[in-house]
Amino acid sequence: AMPAKAPQGSKGKDNASSKNAQAGKGDGKAKKKKWSKGKQKEKLNAAVFFDKNLYEKLKKEAPNYKLITPSIIAERMRCNVTMARKAIKDLEDRGVIKCLCKHGAQTLYTRALATTE
């Protein structure tokens, strides 16, 4: 089903302009747009359970952080966030850190000996 023929006079001009339009948008098949690969987050080889070394490191270092959240612990201890939450709970039970704010997503803690500002 071809479109109705355009009057003979305008045909020459149309062709020229459509050719230019094609050239402008990257020559059809010649140069296809390359998709970027996208940013890849590097895979952290995170621990999934506490061994003695990691646990000792946590007990030694975490109480010195001014701000303690599961994500901070997870990042610095290279463990997953589930472990970090358990660790924080454990530290809180021992009274080493204290809770500032409990929120659905994040819990904020600080060191227990820190003076409240």
C-alpha positions, -999 to +999 in steps of 0.1 A: +000+000+000+019+030-013+009+065-003-008+087-030+017+102-054+028+137-046+025+163-073+056+161-096+069+195-087+076+190-050+090+154-053+126+165-060+128+187-030+113+162-006+139+136-015+167+159-009+154+170+025+147+135+037+182+124+027+197+153+047+175+143+077+187+108+075+224+118+073+218+141+103+205+113+125+235+090+120+232+074+085+207+047+093+225+014+093+260+028+091+265+041+127+243+024+152+241+039+186+263+021+210+248+013+244+270+020+273+276-011+295+263+007+326+280+011+359+289-022+376+291-021+413+322-040+423+314-072+442+323-070+478+334-103+491+315-099+523+317-123+552+285-142+561+294-153+596+316-141+624+348-159+630+368-151+661+391-125+644+362-106+629+343-106+662+372-094+681+378-066+656+342-056+659+343-055+697+375-035+696+366-009+669+329-004+668+325+012+702+349+039+690+327+050+661+308+082+667+279+070+645+271+033+643+246+020+617+243-015+602+256-001+569+287+014+585+295-018+603+289-038+572+312-016+551+341-014+576+340-050+588+333-063+552+304-084+564+268-084+552+242-061+568+223-089+585+254-098+605+259-061+612+224-058+627+230-088+649+264-075+660+248-041+669+221-058+689+248-078+707+269-047+714+238-029+727+229-057+750+264-055+765+259-018+770+289-009+748+268+013+724+234+030+729+205+035+705+198+070+692+169+063+669+151+032+658+136+035+624+120+008+601+150+008+578+180+021+597+189+021+634+213+048+646+236+041+675+265+059+692+291+049+717+277+045+751+304+067+768+298+095+744+283+125+761+249+133+747+251+165+727 
